[in-house]
Amino acid sequence: DTLHSLRDLAAIARAENDLVRAEAVLREALSGYRQTLGDDHPTTSTVIGELSGLLRERGALKEAAAFDR
């Protein structure tokens, strides 16, 4: 529930155009999902995609590409 709440918080920050905060919160959520579910879990993959999209939105294309599988 905590990790899902972090994703919601990141979505709110993104909707408010606070992309720096959204990125930080989404990274925290991703770290938690990786620890609890592993990299191959569908939810972890979804969060990786969300972070990659956010990074692209911020113009951090090289960093976003590092998350592409």
PDB file of N, CA, C and O in Angstrom:
ATOM      1  N   ASP A   1       0.817  -1.197   0.000  1.00  0.00           N
ATOM      2  CA  ASP A   1       0.000   0.000   0.000  1.00  0.00           C
ATOM      3  C   ASP A   1       0.864   1.266   0.000  1.00  0.00           C
ATOM      4  O   ASP A   1       0.537   2.251  -0.663  1.00  0.00           O
ATOM      5  N   THR A   2       1.957   1.228   0.743  1.00  0.00           N
ATOM      6  CA  THR A   2       2.834   2.397   0.814  1.00  0.00           C
ATOM      7  C   THR A   2       3.424   2.716  -0.555  1.00  0.00           C
ATOM      8  O   THR A   2       3.459   3.875  -0.968  1.00  0.00           O
ATOM      9  N   LEU A   3       3.885   1.685  -1.254  1.00  0.00           N
ATOM     10  CA  LEU A   3       4.485   1.908  -2.566  1.00  0.00           C
ATOM     11  C   LEU A   3       3.450   2.426  -3.563  1.00  0.00           C
ATOM     12  O   LEU A   3       3.748   3.296  -4.381  1.00  0.00           O
ATOM     13  N   HIS A   4       2.250   1.893  -3.490  1.00  0.00           N
ATOM     14  CA  HIS A   4       1.183   2.378  -4.364  1.00  0.00           C
ATOM     15  C   HIS A   4       0.864   3.846  -4.056  1.00  0.00           C
ATOM     16  O   HIS A   4       0.611   4.637  -4.964  1.00  0.00           O
ATOM     17  N   SER A   5       0.879   4.194  -2.785  1.00  0.00           N
ATOM     18  CA  SER A   5       0.639   5.590  -2.393  1.00  0.00           C
ATOM     19  C   SER A   5       1.735   6.509  -2.924  1.00  0.00           C
ATOM     20  O   SER A   5       1.463   7.644  -3.316  1.00  0.00           O
ATOM     21  N   LEU A   6       2.972   6.017  -2.936  1.00  0.00           N
ATOM     22  CA  LEU A   6       4.063   6.817  -3.496  1.00  0.00           C
ATOM     23  C   LEU A   6       3.843   7.065  -4.984  1.00  0.00           C
ATOM     24  O   LEU A   6       4.092   8.166  -5.477  1.00  0.00           O
ATOM     25  N   ARG A   7       3.376   6.045  -5.699  1.00  0.00           N
ATOM     26  CA  ARG A   7       3.078   6.222  -7.125  1.00  0.00           C
ATOM     27  C   ARG A   7       1.977   7.264  -7.317  1.00  0.00           C
ATOM     28  O   ARG A   7       2.047   8.096  -8.223  1.00  0.00           O
ATOM     29  N   ASP A   8       0.966   7.210  -6.458  1.00  0.00           N
ATOM     30  CA  ASP A   8      -0.111   8.204  -6.534  1.00  0.00           C
ATOM     31  C   ASP A   8       0.427   9.607  -6.275  1.00  0.00           C
ATOM     32  O   ASP A   8       0.054  10.561  -6.958  1.00  0.00           O
ATOM     33  N   LEU A   9       1.300   9.723  -5.293  1.00  0.00           N
ATOM     34  CA  LEU A   9       1.902  11.016  -4.967  1.00  0.00           C
ATOM     35  C   LEU A   9       2.726  11.539  -6.141  1.00  0.00           C
ATOM     36  O   LEU A   9       2.688  12.730  -6.449  1.00  0.00           O
ATOM     37  N   ALA A  10       3.462  10.657  -6.789  1.00  0.00           N
ATOM     38  CA  ALA A  10       4.240  11.052  -7.961  1.00  0.00           C
ATOM     39  C   ALA A  10       3.315  11.524  -9.081  1.00  0.00           C
ATOM     40  O   ALA A  10       3.617  12.500  -9.768  1.00  0.00           O
ATOM     41  N   ALA A  11       2.201  10.840  -9.263  1.00  0.00           N
ATOM     42  CA  ALA A  11       1.241  11.231 -10.301  1.00  0.00           C
ATOM     43  C   ALA A  11       0.655  12.615 -10.016  1.00  0.00           C
ATOM     44  O   ALA A  11       0.454  13.410 -10.934  1.00  0.00           O
ATOM     45  N   ILE A  12       0.386  12.893  -8.761  1.00  0.00           N
ATOM     46  CA  ILE A  12      -0.143  14.201  -8.378  1.00  0.00           C
ATOM     47  C   ILE A  12       0.904  15.286  -8.655  1.00  0.00           C
ATOM     48  O   ILE A  12       0.591  16.335  -9.218  1.00  0.00           O
ATOM     49  N   ALA A  13       2.140  15.019  -8.255  1.00  0.00           N
ATOM     50  CA  ALA A  13       3.211  15.989  -8.492  1.00  0.00           C
ATOM     51  C   ALA A  13       3.393  16.229  -9.992  1.00  0.00           C
ATOM     52  O   ALA A  13       3.619  17.359 -10.424  1.00  0.00           O
ATOM     53  N   ARG A  14       3.294  15.172 -10.770  1.00  0.00           N
ATOM     54  CA  ARG A  14       3.430  15.294 -12.225  1.00  0.00           C
ATOM     55  C   ARG A  14       2.286  16.123 -12.792  1.00  0.00           C
ATOM     56  O   ARG A  14       2.504  16.979 -13.649  1.00  0.00           O
ATOM     57  N   ALA A  15       1.087  15.878 -12.325  1.00  0.00           N
ATOM     58  CA  ALA A  15      -0.086  16.631 -12.787  1.00  0.00           C
ATOM     59  C   ALA A  15       0.032  18.110 -12.434  1.00  0.00           C
ATOM     60  O   ALA A  15      -0.489  18.969 -13.145  1.00  0.00           O
ATOM     61  N   GLU A  16       0.714  18.396 -11.344  1.00  0.00           N
ATOM     62  CA  GLU A  16       0.944  19.781 -10.927  1.00  0.00           C
ATOM     63  C   GLU A  16       2.188  20.375 -11.591  1.00  0.00           C
ATOM     64  O   GLU A  16       2.596  21.495 -11.285  1.00  0.00           O
ATOM     65  N   ASN A  17       2.783  19.599 -12.509  1.00  0.00           N
ATOM     66  CA  ASN A  17       3.977  19.995 -13.245  1.00  0.00           C
ATOM     67  C   ASN A  17       5.201  20.169 -12.347  1.00  0.00           C
ATOM     68  O   ASN A  17       6.116  20.922 -12.682  1.00  0.00           O
ATOM     69  N   ASP A  18       5.220  19.481 -11.219  1.00  0.00           N
ATOM     70  CA  ASP A  18       6.390  19.465 -10.340  1.00  0.00           C
ATOM     71  C   ASP A  18       7.172  18.192 -10.668  1.00  0.00           C
ATOM     72  O   ASP A  18       7.157  17.219  -9.914  1.00  0.00           O
ATOM     73  N   LEU A  19       7.854  18.229 -11.812  1.00  0.00           N
ATOM     74  CA  LEU A  19       8.505  17.037 -12.328  1.00  0.00           C
ATOM     75  C   LEU A  19       9.700  16.596 -11.490  1.00  0.00           C
ATOM     76  O   LEU A  19      10.013  15.406 -11.436  1.00  0.00           O
ATOM     77  N   VAL A  20      10.359  17.527 -10.847  1.00  0.00           N
ATOM     78  CA  VAL A  20      11.499  17.172  -9.988  1.00  0.00           C
ATOM     79  C   VAL A  20      11.007  16.344  -8.806  1.00  0.00           C
ATOM     80  O   VAL A  20      11.588  15.310  -8.477  1.00  0.00           O
ATOM     81  N   ARG A  21       9.948  16.799  -8.179  1.00  0.00           N
ATOM     82  CA  ARG A  21       9.381  16.050  -7.042  1.00  0.00           C
ATOM     83  C   ARG A  21       8.807  14.719  -7.512  1.00  0.00           C
ATOM     84  O   ARG A  21       8.990  13.695  -6.853  1.00  0.00           O
ATOM     85  N   ALA A  22       8.124  14.729  -8.633  1.00  0.00           N
ATOM     86  CA  ALA A  22       7.554  13.490  -9.165  1.00  0.00           C
ATOM     87  C   ALA A  22       8.651  12.464  -9.412  1.00  0.00           C
ATOM     88  O   ALA A  22       8.489  11.287  -9.093  1.00  0.00           O
ATOM     89  N   GLU A  23       9.752  12.906  -9.974  1.00  0.00           N
ATOM     90  CA  GLU A  23      10.863  11.985 -10.234  1.00  0.00           C
ATOM     91  C   GLU A  23      11.413  11.405  -8.933  1.00  0.00           C
ATOM     92  O   GLU A  23      11.640  10.199  -8.841  1.00  0.00           O
ATOM     93  N   ALA A  24      11.625  12.243  -7.943  1.00  0.00           N
ATOM     94  CA  ALA A  24      12.182  11.774  -6.674  1.00  0.00           C
ATOM     95  C   ALA A  24      11.267  10.741  -6.014  1.00  0.00           C
ATOM     96  O   ALA A  24      11.732   9.714  -5.519  1.00  0.00           O
ATOM     97  N   VAL A  25       9.984  11.017  -6.013  1.00  0.00           N
ATOM     98  CA  VAL A  25       9.030  10.106  -5.374  1.00  0.00           C
ATOM     99  C   VAL A  25       8.928   8.804  -6.173  1.00  0.00           C
ATOM    100  O   VAL A  25       8.849   7.722  -5.591  1.00  0.00           O
ATOM    101  N   LEU A  26       8.929   8.909  -7.491  1.00  0.00           N
ATOM    102  CA  LEU A  26       8.839   7.720  -8.330  1.00  0.00           C
ATOM    103  C   LEU A  26      10.090   6.858  -8.184  1.00  0.00           C
ATOM    104  O   LEU A  26       9.999   5.630  -8.195  1.00  0.00           O
ATOM    105  N   ARG A  27      11.244   7.482  -8.048  1.00  0.00           N
ATOM    106  CA  ARG A  27      12.481   6.717  -7.807  1.00  0.00           C
ATOM    107  C   ARG A  27      12.405   5.970  -6.472  1.00  0.00           C
ATOM    108  O   ARG A  27      12.849   4.828  -6.364  1.00  0.00           O
ATOM    109  N   GLU A  28      11.844   6.620  -5.476  1.00  0.00           N
ATOM    110  CA  GLU A  28      11.681   5.964  -4.176  1.00  0.00           C
ATOM    111  C   GLU A  28      10.747   4.764  -4.301  1.00  0.00           C
ATOM    112  O   GLU A  28      11.027   3.695  -3.758  1.00  0.00           O
ATOM    113  N   ALA A  29       9.653   4.939  -5.007  1.00  0.00           N
ATOM    114  CA  ALA A  29       8.715   3.835  -5.221  1.00  0.00           C
ATOM    115  C   ALA A  29       9.394   2.704  -5.983  1.00  0.00           C
ATOM    116  O   ALA A  29       9.242   1.537  -5.623  1.00  0.00           O
ATOM    117  N   LEU A  30      10.139   3.038  -7.030  1.00  0.00           N
ATOM    118  CA  LEU A  30      10.821   2.017  -7.819  1.00  0.00           C
ATOM    119  C   LEU A  30      11.805   1.224  -6.972  1.00  0.00           C
ATOM    120  O   LEU A  30      11.895   0.003  -7.095  1.00  0.00           O
ATOM    121  N   SER A  31      12.528   1.909  -6.128  1.00  0.00           N
ATOM    122  CA  SER A  31      13.464   1.219  -5.237  1.00  0.00           C
ATOM    123  C   SER A  31      12.734   0.214  -4.352  1.00  0.00           C
ATOM    124  O   SER A  31      13.191  -0.915  -4.174  1.00  0.00           O
ATOM    125  N   GLY A  32      11.610   0.628  -3.807  1.00  0.00           N
ATOM    126  CA  GLY A  32      10.819  -0.264  -2.964  1.00  0.00           C
ATOM    127  C   GLY A  32      10.274  -1.449  -3.727  1.00  0.00           C
ATOM    128  O   GLY A  32      10.309  -2.575  -3.230  1.00  0.00           O
ATOM    129  N   TYR A  33       9.767  -1.214  -4.932  1.00  0.00           N
ATOM    130  CA  TYR A  33       9.255  -2.324  -5.746  1.00  0.00           C
ATOM    131  C   TYR A  33      10.368  -3.290  -6.120  1.00  0.00           C
ATOM    132  O   TYR A  33      10.165  -4.504  -6.120  1.00  0.00           O
ATOM    133  N   ARG A  34      11.539  -2.760  -6.438  1.00  0.00           N
ATOM    134  CA  ARG A  34      12.663  -3.649  -6.774  1.00  0.00           C
ATOM    135  C   ARG A  34      13.037  -4.522  -5.571  1.00  0.00           C
ATOM    136  O   ARG A  34      13.336  -5.705  -5.728  1.00  0.00           O
ATOM    137  N   GLN A  35      13.019  -3.940  -4.388  1.00  0.00           N
ATOM    138  CA  GLN A  35      13.375  -4.694  -3.184  1.00  0.00           C
ATOM    139  C   GLN A  35      12.332  -5.739  -2.838  1.00  0.00           C
ATOM    140  O   GLN A  35      12.679  -6.845  -2.425  1.00  0.00           O
ATOM    141  N   THR A  36      11.066  -5.406  -2.998  1.00  0.00           N
ATOM    142  CA  THR A  36      10.012  -6.321  -2.557  1.00  0.00           C
ATOM    143  C   THR A  36       9.562  -7.295  -3.637  1.00  0.00           C
ATOM    144  O   THR A  36       9.243  -8.447  -3.344  1.00  0.00           O
ATOM    145  N   LEU A  37       9.535  -6.834  -4.890  1.00  0.00           N
ATOM    146  CA  LEU A  37       8.992  -7.684  -5.953  1.00  0.00           C
ATOM    147  C   LEU A  37      10.029  -8.154  -6.965  1.00  0.00           C
ATOM    148  O   LEU A  37       9.812  -9.142  -7.668  1.00  0.00           O
ATOM    149  N   GLY A  38      11.150  -7.453  -7.040  1.00  0.00           N
ATOM    150  CA  GLY A  38      12.181  -7.798  -8.020  1.00  0.00           C
ATOM    151  C   GLY A  38      11.970  -7.062  -9.333  1.00  0.00           C
ATOM    152  O   GLY A  38      10.905  -6.498  -9.583  1.00  0.00           O
ATOM    153  N   ASP A  39      13.000  -7.077 -10.162  1.00  0.00           N
ATOM    154  CA  ASP A  39      12.981  -6.339 -11.426  1.00  0.00           C
ATOM    155  C   ASP A  39      12.032  -6.930 -12.464  1.00  0.00           C
ATOM    156  O   ASP A  39      11.570  -6.211 -13.350  1.00  0.00           O
ATOM    157  N   ASP A  40      11.737  -8.212 -12.372  1.00  0.00           N
ATOM    158  CA  ASP A  40      10.937  -8.870 -13.408  1.00  0.00           C
ATOM    159  C   ASP A  40       9.439  -8.856 -13.138  1.00  0.00           C
ATOM    160  O   ASP A  40       8.662  -9.346 -13.957  1.00  0.00           O
ATOM    161  N   HIS A  41       9.027  -8.307 -12.014  1.00  0.00           N
ATOM    162  CA  HIS A  41       7.598  -8.270 -11.691  1.00  0.00           C
ATOM    163  C   HIS A  41       6.902  -7.232 -12.579  1.00  0.00           C
ATOM    164  O   HIS A  41       7.466  -6.170 -12.842  1.00  0.00           O
ATOM    165  N   PRO A  42       5.683  -7.531 -13.043  1.00  0.00           N
ATOM    166  CA  PRO A  42       4.966  -6.584 -13.907  1.00  0.00           C
ATOM    167  C   PRO A  42       4.787  -5.189 -13.308  1.00  0.00           C
ATOM    168  O   PRO A  42       4.872  -4.196 -14.030  1.00  0.00           O
ATOM    169  N   THR A  43       4.545  -5.103 -12.021  1.00  0.00           N
ATOM    170  CA  THR A  43       4.365  -3.787 -11.405  1.00  0.00           C
ATOM    171  C   THR A  43       5.670  -3.002 -11.422  1.00  0.00           C
ATOM    172  O   THR A  43       5.672  -1.800 -11.688  1.00  0.00           O
ATOM    173  N   THR A  44       6.773  -3.675 -11.139  1.00  0.00           N
ATOM    174  CA  THR A  44       8.075  -3.014 -11.197  1.00  0.00           C
ATOM    175  C   THR A  44       8.333  -2.511 -12.610  1.00  0.00           C
ATOM    176  O   THR A  44       8.813  -1.393 -12.801  1.00  0.00           O
ATOM    177  N   SER A  45       8.017  -3.333 -13.592  1.00  0.00           N
ATOM    178  CA  SER A  45       8.193  -2.932 -14.997  1.00  0.00           C
ATOM    179  C   SER A  45       7.348  -1.712 -15.340  1.00  0.00           C
ATOM    180  O   SER A  45       7.788  -0.831 -16.079  1.00  0.00           O
ATOM    181  N   THR A  46       6.142  -1.665 -14.804  1.00  0.00           N
ATOM    182  CA  THR A  46       5.266  -0.520 -15.046  1.00  0.00           C
ATOM    183  C   THR A  46       5.870   0.750 -14.461  1.00  0.00           C
ATOM    184  O   THR A  46       5.859   1.799 -15.105  1.00  0.00           O
ATOM    185  N   VAL A  47       6.390   0.660 -13.262  1.00  0.00           N
ATOM    186  CA  VAL A  47       6.993   1.824 -12.611  1.00  0.00           C
ATOM    187  C   VAL A  47       8.246   2.259 -13.367  1.00  0.00           C
ATOM    188  O   VAL A  47       8.511   3.455 -13.492  1.00  0.00           O
ATOM    189  N   ILE A  48       9.009   1.307 -13.866  1.00  0.00           N
ATOM    190  CA  ILE A  48      10.180   1.640 -14.684  1.00  0.00           C
ATOM    191  C   ILE A  48       9.725   2.440 -15.908  1.00  0.00           C
ATOM    192  O   ILE A  48      10.349   3.437 -16.269  1.00  0.00           O
ATOM    193  N   GLY A  49       8.654   2.007 -16.530  1.00  0.00           N
ATOM    194  CA  GLY A  49       8.120   2.728 -17.679  1.00  0.00           C
ATOM    195  C   GLY A  49       7.633   4.119 -17.317  1.00  0.00           C
ATOM    196  O   GLY A  49       7.834   5.069 -18.074  1.00  0.00           O
ATOM    197  N   GLU A  50       6.996   4.240 -16.163  1.00  0.00           N
ATOM    198  CA  GLU A  50       6.532   5.550 -15.708  1.00  0.00           C
ATOM    199  C   GLU A  50       7.709   6.494 -15.489  1.00  0.00           C
ATOM    200  O   GLU A  50       7.658   7.663 -15.872  1.00  0.00           O
ATOM    201  N   LEU A  51       8.763   5.981 -14.874  1.00  0.00           N
ATOM    202  CA  LEU A  51       9.939   6.812 -14.616  1.00  0.00           C
ATOM    203  C   LEU A  51      10.621   7.181 -15.929  1.00  0.00           C
ATOM    204  O   LEU A  51      11.054   8.320 -16.105  1.00  0.00           O
ATOM    205  N   SER A  52      10.717   6.243 -16.835  1.00  0.00           N
ATOM    206  CA  SER A  52      11.317   6.514 -18.133  1.00  0.00           C
ATOM    207  C   SER A  52      10.533   7.607 -18.862  1.00  0.00           C
ATOM    208  O   SER A  52      11.128   8.521 -19.432  1.00  0.00           O
ATOM    209  N   GLY A  53       9.218   7.516 -18.844  1.00  0.00           N
ATOM    210  CA  GLY A  53       8.387   8.537 -19.480  1.00  0.00           C
ATOM    211  C   GLY A  53       8.558   9.906 -18.841  1.00  0.00           C
ATOM    212  O   GLY A  53       8.605  10.926 -19.529  1.00  0.00           O
ATOM    213  N   LEU A  54       8.649   9.913 -17.532  1.00  0.00           N
ATOM    214  CA  LEU A  54       8.845  11.168 -16.809  1.00  0.00           C
ATOM    215  C   LEU A  54      10.192  11.791 -17.171  1.00  0.00           C
ATOM    216  O   LEU A  54      10.289  13.000 -17.381  1.00  0.00           O
ATOM    217  N   LEU A  55      11.218  10.965 -17.243  1.00  0.00           N
ATOM    218  CA  LEU A  55      12.543  11.476 -17.603  1.00  0.00           C
ATOM    219  C   LEU A  55      12.536  12.043 -19.016  1.00  0.00           C
ATOM    220  O   LEU A  55      13.152  13.076 -19.279  1.00  0.00           O
ATOM    221  N   ARG A  56      11.838  11.367 -19.922  1.00  0.00           N
ATOM    222  CA  ARG A  56      11.721  11.886 -21.295  1.00  0.00           C
ATOM    223  C   ARG A  56      10.996  13.235 -21.288  1.00  0.00           C
ATOM    224  O   ARG A  56      11.375  14.162 -22.003  1.00  0.00           O
ATOM    225  N   GLU A  57       9.963  13.324 -20.478  1.00  0.00           N
ATOM    226  CA  GLU A  57       9.208  14.576 -20.364  1.00  0.00           C
ATOM    227  C   GLU A  57      10.098  15.711 -19.860  1.00  0.00           C
ATOM    228  O   GLU A  57       9.943  16.863 -20.263  1.00  0.00           O
ATOM    229  N   ARG A  58      11.027  15.367 -18.977  1.00  0.00           N
ATOM    230  CA  ARG A  58      11.962  16.362 -18.432  1.00  0.00           C
ATOM    231  C   ARG A  58      13.109  16.655 -19.391  1.00  0.00           C
ATOM    232  O   ARG A  58      13.888  17.580 -19.162  1.00  0.00           O
ATOM    233  N   GLY A  59      13.217  15.868 -20.469  1.00  0.00           N
ATOM    234  CA  GLY A  59      14.287  16.078 -21.438  1.00  0.00           C
ATOM    235  C   GLY A  59      15.553  15.302 -21.139  1.00  0.00           C
ATOM    236  O   GLY A  59      16.578  15.515 -21.786  1.00  0.00           O
ATOM    237  N   ALA A  60      15.496  14.398 -20.160  1.00  0.00           N
ATOM    238  CA  ALA A  60      16.656  13.580 -19.794  1.00  0.00           C
ATOM    239  C   ALA A  60      16.625  12.288 -20.613  1.00  0.00           C
ATOM    240  O   ALA A  60      16.397  11.204 -20.076  1.00  0.00           O
ATOM    241  N   LEU A  61      16.860  12.424 -21.930  1.00  0.00           N
ATOM    242  CA  LEU A  61      16.674  11.313 -22.844  1.00  0.00           C
ATOM    243  C   LEU A  61      17.682  10.189 -22.635  1.00  0.00           C
ATOM    244  O   LEU A  61      17.324   9.014 -22.721  1.00  0.00           O
ATOM    245  N   LYS A  62      18.929  10.533 -22.364  1.00  0.00           N
ATOM    246  CA  LYS A  62      19.945   9.487 -22.138  1.00  0.00           C
ATOM    247  C   LYS A  62      19.624   8.691 -20.888  1.00  0.00           C
ATOM    248  O   LYS A  62      19.739   7.465 -20.879  1.00  0.00           O
ATOM    249  N   GLU A  63      19.227   9.375 -19.847  1.00  0.00           N
ATOM    250  CA  GLU A  63      18.880   8.699 -18.602  1.00  0.00           C
ATOM    251  C   GLU A  63      17.636   7.831 -18.798  1.00  0.00           C
ATOM    252  O   GLU A  63      17.570   6.713 -18.286  1.00  0.00           O
ATOM    253  N   ALA A  64      16.667   8.336 -19.527  1.00  0.00           N
ATOM    254  CA  ALA A  64      15.452   7.566 -19.809  1.00  0.00           C
ATOM    255  C   ALA A  64      15.773   6.312 -20.597  1.00  0.00           C
ATOM    256  O   ALA A  64      15.203   5.252 -20.342  1.00  0.00           O
ATOM    257  N   ALA A  65      16.682   6.426 -21.553  1.00  0.00           N
ATOM    258  CA  ALA A  65      17.047   5.279 -22.382  1.00  0.00           C
ATOM    259  C   ALA A  65      17.682   4.165 -21.550  1.00  0.00           C
ATOM    260  O   ALA A  65      17.618   2.996 -21.931  1.00  0.00           O
ATOM    261  N   ALA A  66      18.283   4.513 -20.435  1.00  0.00           N
ATOM    262  CA  ALA A  66      18.896   3.503 -19.573  1.00  0.00           C
ATOM    263  C   ALA A  66      17.845   2.577 -18.960  1.00  0.00           C
ATOM    264  O   ALA A  66      18.164   1.463 -18.543  1.00  0.00           O
ATOM    265  N   PHE A  67      16.591   3.036 -18.904  1.00  0.00           N
ATOM    266  CA  PHE A  67      15.515   2.220 -18.343  1.00  0.00           C
ATOM    267  C   PHE A  67      14.815   1.379 -19.395  1.00  0.00           C
ATOM    268  O   PHE A  67      14.017   0.504 -19.061  1.00  0.00           O
ATOM    269  N   ASP A  68      15.110   1.640 -20.671  1.00  0.00           N
ATOM    270  CA  ASP A  68      14.478   0.855 -21.732  1.00  0.00           C
ATOM    271  C   ASP A  68      15.000  -0.568 -21.706  1.00  0.00           C
ATOM    272  O   ASP A  68      16.184  -0.822 -21.484  1.00  0.00           O
ATOM    273  N   ARG A  69      14.078  -1.482 -21.940  1.00  0.00           N
ATOM    274  CA  ARG A  69      14.469  -2.902 -21.913  1.00  0.00           C
ATOM    275  C   ARG A  69      14.507  -3.452 -23.299  1.00  0.00           C
ATOM    276  O   ARG A  69      14.815  -4.629 -23.487  1.00  0.00           O
TER     277      ARG A  69
END
